[in-house]
Amino acid sequence: MAETVLVYVGTYTFRGSEGIYVYQLDTSNGVLQPISKATGIANPSFLAVDPKQRFLYAVNETADYEGKPQGAVSSFSIDSETGELWFLNTMPSLGMHPCHVCVDKTGKFVLVANYSSGSVAVLPTKKDGSLGDASDFVQHHGSGVNKQRQEGPHAHSVTLDESNKYAFVADLGLDRIMVYKLDSSKGKLTPNDEPWTKIRSGAGPRHFAFHPNNEYAYLINELDSTITAFTYDAERGLLKEIQTVPALPKGFRGMSTCADIHVAPSGSFVYGSNRGHDSVVIYSVDEATGKLSYVGHESTQGKTPRNFMITPDGNLLLAANQDTGTIVSFRMDQQTGKLTATGKVTKVSMPVCLKTMRI
């Protein structure tokens, strides 16, 4: 039986979008064919699929839920034959503007980063995939040097390592990656023995990705448009910075901020998105050291590439241009890492997050 590759698109719903869109991806040419959509949910901007691909979770990126200064997280069951989403329930995220969500590797807990409040919540999942009351909550404190953007903590992403023992929270407001030990039986977070990794002042840590070998990791910094490379001690959950490189080309003088970062499945290349320069920067990875070497930039052919994804086979990259309402597909050269547009463009209002799944 032929394998079907689905793409789920999270959006902002204040400019015509109706919610989460489901597409079937033709991996031979990058065409997205609409399948269905889940409607009636506010700003399902960032998405996560559980390890067994039975459930999908979406943040509701708002500042007011149930009359309180908080957003929420919604759960959906996934139809195993069609990929269609069926709403289960919504629970508060306990902080304003939740912007990132992930599912732990047991599928028992959902972790959510609340941007405006600078906090992290852990929500248990039930057998039917719906969410329960939070099992833990962590509030960050402090500020950074950028008085406009770092006036307080801003948790921007939660990433778990391969062992499921450690959770890494990139906090844009603090210029730190906060590191927590995750108790995956109780859904509790405790600060690691070294509770954070300091990033250079004003960098604005945003998204974080591990190398497939679990020995390196890469951070994209929103405010100073850089990518930081680390070695990773998986036993102790420790990061050690080895390099910071620019995400923008030399000589660029316009306004631009970084957004998303991904490592190719092969581990040979790292990609990061620039909003303003409207491009994806490409770096090759030295397998022996984890350090990065510049390959090039590729235009995303639209404005504000907030998020992008790489297909599991490493052959296609899809870029979501938030402000032009387009998803553009690119063929990835396995030898050089360079991108070539396929010419296939999908229209969808305010695309914010792309997640892929095989059925």
N, C-alpha and C positions, 0 to 999 in steps of 0.2 A: 504493500500500500504506500502510495506517495506521501511524503511528509509535507505538512502544511505549516508555514511560518506565519505567525500572526504578529501584528504590531499594535500595541495599545498606546493611545495618544492622550495624555493629560493636558488640560487647557485651563485658561482663565475664562470665566463665563460672563464677563461684563462687556463683551464686544461681539455678540452674536453667536458665540459658541454655546452648545447645548450640554456639554459634559465631557465624557470619556468616549473617544471614537475607536472602533475596532476595524483594522484593515488586514487583508491577506496580502503578503508580500511575495511577489514573483522574484525569486533570487537570481534568475537568469538575466533580468533587465532592470530591476529596481522599481517596478511598477507596484503601487499600492492600490488594491481594490477594496472599496468600502464594504464592510460586512454588517455592522450594527453599531449602535451607540447606547450608552447609559446616560439618561437625562435626569434632570430634576435635582442635581447636586451642585452646590456652589463651589466654584474654583477648585476642581479636583486637579491641582497643578502637578504634584509629584506622585508617582505610582511605584508600587512594589508588588511582585508576585511571590507567593510562598514557594518553598523548595519543591513541593510535589505538584505544583502548577494547578492547584485546585481552587485557590482563592487569590483575589487581588485586593490591595489596600491603597487608598488614595487619601492624601491630606485634603482637607477643606481649608484653603488658605484664606482665612478671614480673621477679624479681630473681635467678632461678636457672635457667640454661640450660646443659646439658652439664656440670653440676657447677661452673660458674663464676658469679661475681656479675655476671650480665648477662641481658638479655632477648634477643628475637630478632625477625626479620621473616620472614613467610611469603608465598610467591607463589602465585598461582592464574591459570590461563587462564580466559577468559570465553567461554562458548558464544555465538557470534554470533547464533544464532537464538532461544535461550531465556534467555540471561543467566546460566545456571547456572555455578557455579564448580567448577573441577577443580584439586585441589591439585598443586603442582609441587615446591616444596622449602622448607626453612627454613634461615636462616643467622643466626648470632649478630649482635646489634646492638652488641656491645662495650661496653655500659653497662647499668645497671640501670633497669628500668621505662621502656622506650621508650614514649613517649606520643603521638608525632606522626610522620607520614611523608608525603613528597611525592615525585613523580616529575618529573625534569627534562624540559624540553620536547622533547628529542631522544628520550626514552624509554629512554636508555641507562643512566641512573643513578637510584638511589633514595636519598634523603637521610632520615635518621632522627634525631630528638631523643631523647636518653636523660635522663629527668627526674631520677631520684635521683642519677645520676652526674654530671650537668651536662656532657654531652658530645654530640658529633655524629659520625655515621659516614656514609660514602658507600659504597653497595653497587652494583657494576655488574650490569646485567641481561644475560642471554644471549639468543640468538636465539629460544629457545623460551619466553622470559619468566622463566625461573628465575633465581635470584640467585647471584652469585659471591662470592668473598672480598672483604672491604672494600678499596676502592682508597684510602681516606683515613680519618683519624680525628683529631678535634680535641677536646682537653680544656679546658674552661673552669676558671678559678680565681678565688677571691674569695668575698665574702659581702655581705650587706646589713644593714639596720638592724633588721629583724624577726628576733629571735633564734630564734623557733620555726619560721619558714617560710623564712628566708633565711640559714641557718647555713652554706650553701655554694652553689655554682652549681646551678641547676635549669633546664636547657634545656627549653623547653615547646613550641616549634613551630619549623618550618623553612618559610620561604616564599620562592619565587623570583619575581623580577620578570619583566616581559613579555619582556625581552631574553634571559633565561636566563643573564645574565652575573653576577648578584649573588644571593647567598643571605642571607636575613635570619633570624637566630635570636633569638627572644624568650627571654631568660633571666630567669625569675622571681626567682632568688636574687641576681642581680647588679644588678637594676634597669637593665638595658642591653638594647638590641637590637644583637647582634653582627653585623657585616656582613663577608661574605666574597666574594671573587671566585671564581667557579666556572669551572674549566677543563673544559668539557663534552666534550673529546676524551680526557682522562685521568682524569676523576673526582677532581680535586684541588681543595681549598679553600685559599685564601691570604687573610690579612687584607686588607681594603680599605685604601686610603690613609688614610682615617679609619675605624679598625677597629670603632668602636661609636658608638651614639647613646645618650646618658644619659637615663634616665627619672627622674622625681622619686623621691626616697628613699621606700622602703616601698610603692611602687605595685604591684610584682609583675607585670611584663609577661607576658602569656600567649599570646594569639593575635593575628594580624596579617593585614591584608587590603589589597590595592591597589584603588584606584578604577579603573574600566574605562579611563579616559583615561591611566593610568600617570603622572599628574602629582600625585596625592594618595595618601595611605595612612593607615590607621587601625589603632590598637592598642587592645586591651582589656586593662585591668589588673586582675588577679584580686584583689589584696589590699586596695586602697583603692577598688575599685568605680568606676573612671573609664574614659573613652575619650579617647585622645590622637590628635589630627589632625596630619598632617604634609604639607608640600609635598615633592615628590620630584624630585631631579635625576637623571634616568635615565642621563645620560651618565657621571656620576661615582659613582652609587650612593649618593647622600647624602640623608639625611632632615633636615628642619628642622621642629621643632615649632612649630605655629601656635596650638594651642588644646588645653585639657583640660577635659572636661565630665563631670558626674556620670552614672553609670549607674543610680543609685537615685533614687527620688522624694524631694523635700524632706520632711523630718520623719520619714523612716524610721529606726527605732532598733534593729531586730532584727539578727541575724547574717546576713550575705549575702556571697557572693564571686562575682565575674564569671567567665564561662567562654568563650563563643564570640562571634565577630563576623563579619558579612558585609555586603557592599555590594550593593544591588540591582543587577541587570543594567543598568538604566537609568542608574545612577550618581546617582540623585536622593535615595536614602535609605541610611542606615546603621542596622543592627540589632545589638543586643548582648544576651546572656542573663545573667540574675541568678539565682544559686542561693541560695535563702533567701527572698528576695522572690518568687522563682519567677515571673519575668516576662521579657518581651522589651522593651527600651527602644528607642524609635524616634526617630531624628534625621533631619532633612532636610539636604541638602548644598547649599551655595551654589556653583553651578557656576563662578563667577568666582574664588572664593578657596579653596574646599575646606572652609571653616568649617561647623560644625554648628549647627543650631537645633532646639530640643526640640519634638517632636511629641506624644509620649505614651508610656504603658506598656500592655502587654497581658499578662494572666495567661496562663501556659502550661497552666493547668488540670491541673497535676501538680507533683510535687516534684523539684527539682534538674534544671533544664534544662541539662544539660552541653553539649549540642550541638544545632544546628539547621541546616537547609539551606533554600535558596531554589531553586525550579525554574528551569531555564534561561530560560523565558519570563517570569519575574518575577511570575507570577500566584499562586503558592502558597508558603507557608512551612510547613515541617514541623518541629515541636519535639520533641526526644527527652527525656522526663522520666525520668532515670535511676532515681530511688528509688521512683517509682510504677509503673515498667514500662509506660509508655505513649508512643505517638507521636501527637501531636495536630496536625491540619492546619488552616491558616488561609488565608483568601482575602486577598490583598494589594490595597489600593486604589492604583491606579497614579497617582492625582492627589495623594492626601494621605499615602500611605505607611502608613495605619492598617491594622490587622489585624482580621479578623472570623472567629471560629471557624466551621468548616463543620459541626461536630457529629460529625465522623468521628474515632474514636479506635481505634488499633491497639494490642493488648496484645503486648508482648515484654519479656522479663526483662532488666533492666539495659542499656538502649540507651545507647550512648556516642557513636556517630558515624553520620552519615547521608551517603551519597554517591549522587548521581543519575547516570543514564546513559540515552541514547536508543539504541534499536536499530531 
